[in-house]
Amino acid sequence: MGTLLRLKEYLSREQSEGTQYECLTCHATFERQPQVCPDCGGYDIRSREWLDSGGRPPEKRA
């Protein structure tokens, strides 16, 4: 049962974070990462976590 509770906590935390992705072209925000921005047609959609850390993926920060 512990595994299911951890999964439930993880999923509820992710849903509460709200907008997690942003288009770098038009700055539209999304809860899920689309392949193409529906507002401007741009392809450069990044995670807010990456943007907050200078735009680099977690494994390339250091």
N, C-alpha and C positions, 0 to 999 in steps of 0.2 A: 504494500500500500504506500510506502514512503516514496517510491518512484512516481506513482501517479500523482501524489500531492505536489512533488517538485515540478512535474510537468505542468500541472494546473497553475502553479504560481508563476512559472516561466511564461506561459501563454497569456495570463492575465496581465503581467507586467508589460509584455510586448504590446498588447492592445491599448494599454493606458498611456503609452508614450506618444500616441498621436502621429503627427507627420514625421516620417522617418527618412524620406528621400526628397531631394530637391533638384530641379532642372537647372543646370548652370547657365543655360541660354536665357530663359525667361523668368527664372526663380519661382516657378510654380512648385507647390509642395504636394506630396502624395503619401499615403499610408503604405502602399505597396509599390515596388519598383516596376514601372512599365518599361517595355523595350524602347518605345518612342514616346516622347512627351505629347499628350493629346492637345495641349494648348498651342505649341509652336512647331512641333514636328522634330524637335532636337533629339539627339541620341546621347547626350552627356548628362545622365541622371546619376547623382551620387548620394550615398548614404550621409545623413547629417552627422553621424559619428566621424566619418572621414573628413567632412568639411570642417568640423570643430577641431580637428587635429592637424590642420594644414593641408588637407586634401589627399593625404597618403593612406593607403590601406594599413591596417593594424600591423601586419608583418613587416612593413617597410619603415615603421617609425623607430627611430633609435639614434 
